[in-house]
């Protein structure tokens, strides 16, 4: 036996996990820095967070931005990079298990590159969400529902409705099914893993689709708190981690859903009280 009583396969598996974990950490770090400093945007996320106001009452600032093709691409990249920073940590357990299984299987020589392809497929699923989110941001700005410069909903009533809908989704069967897949990496990989590089990309995208089904309503809450509000970004990222990794994540999910419905109801009713 080799060092520490481990054989060559175990040592290679440990090396693979280290390489993949380091790659994940670098991706999260770089995308987090991109998000915090708002590269290409008129203000950084730090400035936007300092200027944040109560929900539904954003600071009024000048004329809204003009949506050119270049600006739309910038907004898409902002959403995608932010999703990468927020969602990659919660995908790490699935990714590391996938790496270990590849190292101990017939495709051992490709464990690391296939794992990175798996991660690429996962992030492509969130690229799709980011495109929809950017389009929704444009549509809500055009309809006067979103304050363009501050990137947040400008009505307490509309913000309350979004919170209520997100809370109701926490109780849905679709949410439960997607969360179950995200919380059971071994079962997911046993049922859905495919061989080859293309299979790794497809498997990652498949997992990303389940993760998207689990978390899209939570990510929509960025419109409520401010798309570049760091408190909401960090808070939602931690929420997703707890929901997926805590021993009783489904109960936590339902309790959070009830809280969202209650708070949303308060915001909707507040003008009439």
ABEGO torsion letter per residue (X at the ends): XBBGGBBAAAAAAAAAAAAAAAAAAAAAAAAAAAAAAGBGBABBAAAAAAABBBBGBBBBBEBBBBBBAAAAAAAAAAAAAAAAAAAAAAAAAAAAAAAAAAAABAAAAAAAAAAAAAAAAAAAAAAAAAAAAAAAAAAAAAAGABBAAAGBBABAAAAAAAAAAAAAAAABAAAAAAAAAAABAAAAAAAABBBEAAAAAAAAAAAAAAAAAAAAAAAAAAAAAEAABAAAAAAAAAAAAAAAABABAAAAAAAAAAAAAAAAAAAAAAAAX
